[in-house]
Amino acid sequence: GKLSDQLDAQVTKLKNSEGESAATLRKIEESLAKTSKQISQLAEEIDLIEGSKQALGAVGEVIETSVDKAVDANKQYKFTERAANVAKKAVDKSKQPKE
């Protein structure tokens, strides 16, 4: 609107002038540019962190599902019980005197 145009005109006029006010305005613009850049970088880092969290969450879910399936399979097929029996037999066999 009109007010914005008038402010832009005054800022441009001030930038083109010499003196302390022009120098102050340039410093403010530089500070705003640096701040904007830092905010953008921070936003990118936050996006990266959030993306990483989501990826880790998905990996965690896959691992949890895999562990659950392994537990279910072990209950059904008694893998650990079978392995223990095989190990026990091997130990017992090694304790027997050799002929």
C-alpha positions in Angstrom: 0.0 0.0 0.0 0.8 3.7 0.2 2.5 3.4 3.6 4.8 0.6 2.4 5.7 2.5 -0.7 6.5 5.6 1.4 8.6 3.6 3.8 10.5 2.0 0.9 11.2 5.4 -0.6 12.5 6.8 2.7 14.7 3.7 3.3 16.1 4.1 -0.2 16.7 7.8 0.3 18.4 7.1 3.6 20.6 4.3 2.1 21.8 6.7 -0.6 22.6 9.4 1.8 25.9 9.8 3.7 26.4 9.9 7.4 25.6 7.9 10.5 22.0 7.1 9.7 23.0 5.5 6.4 25.8 3.5 8.1 23.4 2.3 10.8 20.9 1.2 8.2 23.5 -0.8 6.3 24.5 -2.5 9.6 20.9 -3.3 10.3 20.5 -4.8 6.8 23.7 -6.8 7.2 22.6 -8.1 10.6 19.2 -9.1 9.2 20.8 -10.9 6.2 23.1 -12.8 8.6 20.2 -13.6 10.9 18.1 -14.8 8.0 20.9 -17.0 6.8 21.4 -18.5 10.3 17.7 -19.1 10.6 17.6 -20.9 7.3 20.6 -23.1 8.3 18.9 -23.9 11.6 15.7 -24.8 9.8 17.7 -27.1 7.5 19.4 -28.8 10.5 16.0 -29.2 12.2 14.6 -30.8 9.0 17.6 -33.1 8.9 17.2 -34.1 12.5 13.5 -34.7 12.1 14.1 -36.8 9.0 16.7 -38.8 10.9 14.3 -39.3 13.8 11.6 -40.6 11.4 14.1 -42.9 9.7 15.3 -44.3 13.0 11.7 -44.7 14.1 11.0 -46.7 11.0 14.1 -48.8 11.5 13.1 -49.4 15.2 9.7 -50.6 14.1 11.2 -53.0 11.6 13.6 -54.3 14.3 10.8 -54.7 16.8 8.7 -56.6 14.2 11.6 -58.8 13.4 12.3 -59.6 17.0 8.6 -60.3 17.6 8.6 -62.7 14.6 11.8 -64.4 15.8 10.3 -64.9 19.3 7.1 -66.3 17.7 9.1 -68.6 15.5 11.2 -69.8 18.4 8.1 -70.6 20.4 6.7 -72.5 17.5 9.8 -74.4 16.4 11.7 -74.4 19.7 15.0 -73.3 18.2 16.7 -72.4 21.4 15.5 -75.6 23.1 16.9 -77.6 20.1 20.2 -75.7 20.2 20.5 -76.3 23.9 19.8 -80.0 23.4 22.5 -80.2 20.7 25.0 -78.4 22.9 24.1 -80.7 25.9 24.6 -83.8 23.7 28.0 -82.5 22.5 29.1 -81.8 26.1 27.9 -85.2 27.3 29.7 -86.8 24.3 32.9 -85.0 25.1 32.8 -86.2 28.7 32.5 -89.9 27.7 35.8 -91.8 27.9 37.2 -92.5 24.5 37.7 -96.1 23.6 
